[in-house]
């Protein structure tokens, strides 16, 4: 596969340089590299946290910090998401570590959904992008938290049949440093690898979908909300930047733009690829549709009420 | 040796990030403020991958593994864990993990061999216009009549929020030619928030009496604000008095 990729790239470089000057191909490769580069620091941060949880934080910590009733643990974990500043890619390895440390599956997915959406960095970016509409910030936090809690509860009830693969774990005999290295190397390789698939998908859609096409959906919220939810899934814009993209979609109602910002951090092509790699395909085929529909409904409800 | 391969790939990716962290090429992909983070992430990956490689070529030196055979057992145990995991999830096994590592090579090769260029007129044609209402109120221009060099985004914000500040003031803008049209051309600059994936466009209609420069070329245009267009984005116009070709700026995004 490596040789094939190398051969293709070298072949293109030396025998068909015209292809690279083809604007769509050039734009694709720029967006692909940009998504990978931009996500890397967040992945490294996320993996540092996930490694700390997996190796240095004792499992008893989570038993004490979270309510023992798994249904009550869901909203607590959802709120705790506010403490991890970053965008969505970093929270995947962290949620995987939480599950491994015995945190209930509902609480773990609530954290997975809320961390990229309601942290202070994202909310400040949202308030800058929607300077004239402070209610949008409140609506975003409320709808994202609502999504995290509802999906967490549903997953706690129904997610039992979806086993989550055990990650590489060294036997307890090896030193902590060795275990930390193994977990970190495994998690970062895994996340980066699946990030590249997601980045390729996002770059393809970024180049292939002209935004002017969207204008057809702007008139009616019944069409506009699903349209912008779908756009959020295919564009996979980082949650720190999505408010600026949403702000630029001026022909849409605020509620439809809220749906873009609530769905994006919960489900997008980049996250689907990373979650399939980390939690398995069975997980993602159930979780992604559930999270996307819940997020769109939460945005419609909160938007209708606040905006 | 398969995990040595994944460590080597991780090492390459870390090196690519570090190299990007110290070069201007970084600005083709992400905003300048990301530089220290990209550099630090690359460094962290270099350390992790280097450490992994070293420990694969020498017996573990941790205090609790004094038995040289211990590492062999560890390895076997680890393999057992992995194959368990593999059977539970279908495909998530050691082989899968190494396959995943190969994927990381894609951005490395793209950076080393292709070195994708900054986004240009192709994207400017398609990306949505930047939203002026959000930050327009903060736009300001010190009063005066001396010629002033303005960022395209600032010019655009002023044109919609405080057009009076621009009246009669000669301004200089830097951007690239998005398209030619009768009596002038469209000057464009892309604006990014996080990375090139979220680019939006600022456009200014230039009316000039000189033949328009080639599409995609960078120019510096001096002229006077000439009102906003009747299109949905209220594209401002500039009546040019001078148009000079310039090399692409280090930071292509405004």
Interface residues (C-beta under 8 A of the other chain):
Chain A: X1 X2 X5 X6 X9 X10 X12 X13 X20 X23 X24 X26 X27 X29 X30 X31 X32 X33 X34 X35 X36 X37 X38 X40 X41 X43 X44 X48 X87 X125 X128 X129 X130 X131 X132 X163 X164 X165 X166 X167 X168 X169 X170 X171 X173 X174 X175 X177 X178 X181 X182 X184 X185 X186 X188 X189 X190 X192 X193 X194 X196 X197 X199 X200 X202 X203 X206 X210 X211 X212 X235 X236 X237 X238 X240 X241 X242 X244 X245 X247 X248 X249 X250 X251 X277 X280 X281 X282
Chain B: X3 X6 X7 X9 X10 X13 X17 X20 X26 X28 X29 X30 X34 X37 X38 X40 X41 X42 X44 X45 X48 X49 X51 X52 X55 X60 X62 X63 X64 X65 X70 X74 X77 X78 X81 X82 X84 X85 X86 X88 X89 X90 X91 X92 X97 X99 X100 X101 X102 X103 X104 X105 X106 X107 X109 X110 X111 X113 X114 X116 X117 X118 X119 X120 X121 X122 X123 X126 X127 X128 X129 X130 X131 X133 X134 X135 X137 X138 X192 X193 X194 X195 X196 X197 X198 X200 X232
